[in-house]
Amino acid sequence: MPHAPTAEIHPSSRDATLGYRRFDTQDLDDAVLLSRRLGWPHRREDWAHMLEVGQGIALRNDSGQLVGTGFCTDHGSMATIGLIIVDDAWQGRGLGREIMMHLMALAGERPIALVATTAGAPLYRKLGFETCNLVCQYQGIIEPIQAPSMPNLRQIRASDRDALLALVPGNPVHALAVREATHGVVLAVEGRIEGCALWRDFGRGHHIGPVLADSDTAARALIQALLAEHEGRFVRLDLVDPDPDDDWLQSAGLRCVERIERMRRGVLPEIPGPARVGLTTQTMG
């Protein structure tokens, strides 16, 4: 990151009783409570993962209560912004915009991407963001489905780690996902990995992502292979610009519970390798 925040950033320009500082491990427990009040599923571990790849800011009042958060995550040639939260009791004071300005300063001159809540999208447009993708959040308990029959589809092996990292060069977020994955499947053609789908613990259960594939057919096979092995588990999957025909996901027990915008500010760089079909998480991109 080009601009690392100090422990104390500065007081809020909106309210003299509020002050910003760098988000640290001591903020984790309060952050979990803050996100739970919004109905978000993030565990303490999920917040802690953000500290591994990103920089956060914490907004507290003069009583020490955490009233706002935000994170800027490093993707090398670009950045993502997420976990922008303002406590309900402090809404309507312009704090969301103020948090965004701090995060955009952390990103510097690089292009920025974010996944916008319905409430947040109007603010982001005013700050120069524009819609670039649709993201559909699927979730549910996996029902019995048949595993796909596709040549070159197999389980991830320990020896695949370097090849998987090569699919996401210079991207610390996806590198973390590779390290944290508890399971996964790959498409390997003549010994060369050309796509993958990773499975890890997240929120109320598990999350599939990132999903990297060169075609809708390959992406579907990778996702179905993971679903077929985990019947009865609660799963979340965030698909980018998904095919409207999602009967295959619905038959597996997954429903689209939210359709939201992925937005960008600046021209996002071309990412080498297979296309990213499924997000690591909405916050991390």
C-alpha positions as semicolon CSV with decimal commas, in nm:
position;residue;x (nm);y (nm);z (nm)
1;M;0,000;0,000;0,000
2;P;0,136;0,344;-0,083
3;H;0,005;0,521;0,226
4;A;0,021;0,316;0,547
5;P;-0,190;0,474;0,821
6;T;-0,036;0,559;1,154
7;A;-0,189;0,427;1,476
8;E;-0,378;0,756;1,511
9;I;-0,500;0,905;1,183
10;H;-0,688;1,216;1,290
11;P;-1,018;1,325;1,443
12;S;-1,331;1,310;1,235
13;S;-1,406;1,631;1,049
14;R;-1,777;1,554;1,094
15;D;-1,790;1,513;1,472
16;A;-1,533;1,618;1,732
17;T;-1,633;1,323;1,953
18;L;-1,508;1,075;1,692
19;G;-1,155;0,971;1,598
20;Y;-0,994;0,743;1,341
21;R;-0,704;0,509;1,393
22;R;-0,554;0,208;1,222
23;F;-0,767;-0,106;1,257
24;D;-0,575;-0,361;1,462
25;T;-0,626;-0,694;1,641
26;Q;-0,773;-0,516;1,942
27;D;-1,064;-0,407;1,719
28;L;-1,159;-0,757;1,605
29;D;-1,414;-0,848;1,874
30;D;-1,597;-0,516;1,844
31;A;-1,594;-0,546;1,464
32;V;-1,765;-0,885;1,483
33;L;-2,042;-0,735;1,696
34;L;-2,074;-0,440;1,458
35;S;-2,111;-0,661;1,150
36;R;-2,352;-0,896;1,327
37;R;-2,585;-0,606;1,397
38;L;-2,610;-0,568;1,019
39;G;-2,687;-0,939;0,978
40;W;-2,349;-1,005;0,814
41;P;-2,204;-1,353;0,884
42;H;-1,838;-1,255;0,931
43;R;-1,655;-1,442;1,207
44;R;-1,360;-1,310;1,401
45;E;-1,141;-1,524;1,173
46;D;-1,286;-1,356;0,865
47;W;-1,203;-1,011;0,999
48;A;-0,856;-1,134;1,096
49;H;-0,799;-1,256;0,738
50;M;-0,857;-0,902;0,618
51;L;-0,569;-0,782;0,836
52;E;-0,338;-1,025;0,657
53;V;-0,390;-0,869;0,314
54;G;-0,535;-0,526;0,377
55;Q;-0,529;-0,212;0,585
56;G;-0,829;-0,106;0,786
57;I;-0,946;0,199;0,972
58;A;-1,149;0,202;1,293
59;L;-1,375;0,491;1,390
60;R;-1,448;0,517;1,763
61;N;-1,636;0,769;1,972
62;D;-1,500;0,935;2,286
63;S;-1,640;0,649;2,495
64;G;-1,434;0,398;2,299
65;Q;-1,729;0,246;2,110
66;L;-1,649;0,121;1,758
67;V;-1,893;0,303;1,530
68;G;-1,736;0,254;1,187
69;T;-1,488;0,048;0,985
70;G;-1,346;0,017;0,636
71;F;-1,074;-0,183;0,460
72;C;-0,851;-0,127;0,159
73;T;-0,706;-0,451;0,023
74;D;-0,391;-0,479;-0,187
75;H;-0,418;-0,657;-0,523
76;G;-0,088;-0,535;-0,657
77;S;-0,176;-0,317;-0,955
78;M;-0,521;-0,238;-0,812
79;A;-0,702;-0,227;-0,479
80;T;-1,041;-0,327;-0,345
81;I;-1,246;-0,155;-0,077
82;G;-1,489;-0,327;0,158
83;L;-1,626;-0,385;0,508
84;I;-1,748;-0,025;0,509
85;I;-1,977;-0,011;0,812
86;V;-2,131;0,276;1,006
87;D;-2,330;0,188;1,316
88;D;-2,703;0,259;1,274
89;A;-2,698;0,510;1,559
90;W;-2,442;0,719;1,370
91;Q;-2,601;0,712;1,026
92;G;-2,686;1,033;0,841
93;R;-2,376;1,227;0,946
94;G;-2,166;1,179;0,634
95;L;-1,938;0,924;0,802
96;G;-1,966;0,673;0,517
97;R;-1,826;0,931;0,276
98;E;-1,552;1,024;0,520
99;I;-1,451;0,659;0,561
100;M;-1,444;0,620;0,184
101;M;-1,214;0,920;0,145
102;H;-0,967;0,765;0,391
103;L;-0,976;0,432;0,205
104;M;-0,932;0,592;-0,136
105;A;-0,627;0,773;0,002
106;L;-0,484;0,436;0,107
107;A;-0,534;0,302;-0,247
108;G;-0,347;0,601;-0,390
109;E;-0,358;0,643;-0,767
110;R;-0,440;0,280;-0,840
111;P;-0,775;0,168;-0,985
112;I;-1,022;0,058;-0,719
113;A;-1,300;-0,201;-0,724
114;L;-1,573;-0,268;-0,468
115;V;-1,895;-0,464;-0,433
116;A;-2,167;-0,214;-0,346
117;T;-2,458;-0,265;-0,113
118;T;-2,784;-0,118;-0,243
119;A;-2,761;0,156;0,021
120;G;-2,398;0,237;-0,058
121;A;-2,414;0,249;-0,440
122;P;-2,542;0,612;-0,469
123;L;-2,251;0,739;-0,257
124;Y;-1,997;0,545;-0,461
125;R;-2,133;0,690;-0,785
126;K;-2,088;1,041;-0,644
127;L;-1,725;0,950;-0,571
128;G;-1,661;0,850;-0,932
129;F;-1,734;0,476;-0,926
130;E;-1,928;0,310;-1,206
131;T;-2,086;-0,030;-1,244
132;C;-1,874;-0,291;-1,419
133;N;-2,031;-0,625;-1,319
134;L;-2,329;-0,789;-1,155
135;V;-2,257;-1,013;-0,856
136;C;-2,509;-1,275;-0,745
137;Q;-2,472;-1,418;-0,397
138;Y;-2,589;-1,780;-0,385
139;Q;-2,628;-1,968;-0,060
140;G;-2,802;-2,269;0,089
141;I;-2,765;-2,624;0,215
142;I;-2,619;-2,849;-0,054
143;E;-2,854;-3,119;-0,177
144;P;-2,741;-3,445;-0,341
145;I;-2,615;-3,389;-0,695
146;Q;-2,419;-3,597;-0,940
147;A;-2,050;-3,519;-0,979
148;P;-1,962;-3,393;-1,329
149;S;-1,788;-3,618;-1,574
150;M;-1,518;-3,403;-1,727
151;P;-1,171;-3,500;-1,843
152;N;-0,882;-3,347;-1,653
153;L;-1,093;-3,253;-1,348
154;R;-0,932;-3,370;-1,024
155;Q;-0,876;-3,289;-0,659
156;I;-0,612;-3,037;-0,557
157;R;-0,285;-3,191;-0,445
158;A;-0,027;-3,048;-0,208
159;S;0,212;-3,030;-0,501
160;D;-0,028;-2,795;-0,687
161;R;0,035;-2,494;-0,464
162;D;0,301;-2,326;-0,677
163;A;0,097;-2,381;-0,993
164;L;-0,211;-2,230;-0,828
165;L;-0,012;-1,927;-0,716
166;A;0,109;-1,889;-1,073
167;L;-0,256;-1,847;-1,182
168;V;-0,280;-1,532;-0,967
169;P;0,064;-1,367;-1,003
170;G;0,126;-1,074;-0,773
171;N;-0,216;-1,097;-0,608
172;P;-0,182;-1,136;-0,229
173;V;-0,556;-1,184;-0,182
174;H;-0,576;-1,490;-0,403
175;A;-0,245;-1,613;-0,263
176;L;-0,406;-1,607;0,082
177;A;-0,706;-1,798;-0,054
178;V;-0,471;-2,066;-0,191
179;R;-0,301;-2,098;0,148
180;E;-0,628;-2,099;0,344
181;A;-0,823;-2,339;0,121
182;T;-0,925;-2,657;0,301
183;H;-1,028;-2,830;-0,020
184;G;-1,046;-2,765;-0,393
185;V;-1,058;-2,900;-0,746
186;V;-0,855;-2,812;-1,054
187;L;-0,861;-2,855;-1,429
188;A;-0,522;-2,995;-1,526
189;V;-0,439;-3,031;-1,896
190;E;-0,118;-3,219;-1,976
191;G;0,008;-3,145;-1,629
192;R;-0,075;-2,773;-1,650
193;I;-0,344;-2,629;-1,421
194;E;-0,586;-2,417;-1,625
195;G;-0,861;-2,352;-1,370
196;C;-0,958;-2,407;-1,009
197;A;-1,230;-2,369;-0,747
198;L;-1,134;-2,342;-0,381
199;W;-1,334;-2,424;-0,070
200;R;-1,278;-2,267;0,272
201;D;-1,451;-2,191;0,599
202;F;-1,636;-1,859;0,604
203;G;-1,927;-1,702;0,788
204;R;-2,209;-1,943;0,869
205;G;-2,046;-2,233;0,690
206;H;-1,826;-2,247;0,383
207;H;-1,743;-2,038;0,079
208;I;-1,647;-2,144;-0,273
209;G;-1,400;-1,899;-0,423
210;P;-1,211;-1,792;-0,606
211;V;-1,335;-1,979;-0,911
212;L;-1,099;-1,936;-1,206
213;A;-1,199;-2,079;-1,542
214;D;-1,176;-2,007;-1,915
215;S;-1,538;-2,095;-1,993
216;D;-1,881;-2,123;-1,833
217;T;-1,868;-2,498;-1,890
218;A;-1,541;-2,532;-1,701
219;A;-1,660;-2,307;-1,417
220;R;-1,980;-2,507;-1,380
221;A;-1,790;-2,836;-1,369
222;L;-1,549;-2,704;-1,104
223;I;-1,831;-2,577;-0,884
224;Q;-2,042;-2,890;-0,926
225;A;-1,747;-3,110;-0,833
226;L;-1,712;-2,931;-0,499
227;L;-2,086;-2,932;-0,433
228;A;-2,115;-3,304;-0,502
229;E;-1,859;-3,379;-0,231
230;H;-2,017;-3,167;0,042
231;E;-2,382;-3,268;0,067
232;G;-2,559;-3,121;0,370
233;R;-2,316;-2,827;0,417
234;F;-2,412;-2,460;0,418
235;V;-2,235;-2,290;0,126
236;R;-2,204;-1,940;-0,011
237;L;-2,091;-1,862;-0,366
238;D;-2,048;-1,513;-0,517
239;L;-2,065;-1,536;-0,897
240;V;-1,963;-1,253;-1,130
241;D;-2,197;-1,191;-1,426
242;P;-2,356;-1,537;-1,392
243;D;-2,556;-1,712;-1,660
244;P;-2,928;-1,636;-1,600
245;D;-2,994;-2,009;-1,632
246;D;-2,914;-2,111;-1,275
247;D;-3,134;-2,422;-1,256
248;W;-2,825;-2,633;-1,192
249;L;-2,744;-2,426;-0,883
250;Q;-3,102;-2,432;-0,760
251;S;-3,118;-2,809;-0,800
252;A;-2,809;-2,825;-0,577
253;G;-2,989;-2,627;-0,304
254;L;-2,839;-2,283;-0,374
255;R;-3,055;-1,974;-0,425
256;C;-2,959;-1,627;-0,538
257;V;-3,035;-1,421;-0,226
258;E;-2,885;-1,094;-0,343
259;R;-2,797;-0,925;-0,673
260;I;-2,561;-0,634;-0,630
261;E;-2,322;-0,422;-0,833
262;R;-1,948;-0,455;-0,859
263;M;-1,814;-0,106;-0,923
264;R;-1,483;0,041;-1,031
265;R;-1,303;0,373;-1,019
266;G;-1,042;0,394;-1,291
267;V;-0,955;0,130;-1,550
268;L;-0,904;-0,209;-1,389
269;P;-0,595;-0,394;-1,512
270;E;-0,618;-0,704;-1,726
271;I;-0,565;-1,009;-1,505
272;P;-0,352;-1,280;-1,668
273;G;-0,467;-1,639;-1,668
274;P;-0,822;-1,778;-1,653
275;A;-1,113;-1,545;-1,585
276;R;-1,230;-1,497;-1,229
277;V;-1,585;-1,632;-1,229
278;G;-1,638;-1,650;-0,853
279;L;-1,509;-1,400;-0,596
280;T;-1,281;-1,493;-0,308
281;T;-1,529;-1,291;-0,101
282;Q;-1,726;-0,977;-0,179
283;T;-1,490;-0,781;0,046
284;M;-1,165;-0,919;-0,090
285;G;-1,273;-0,937;-0,453
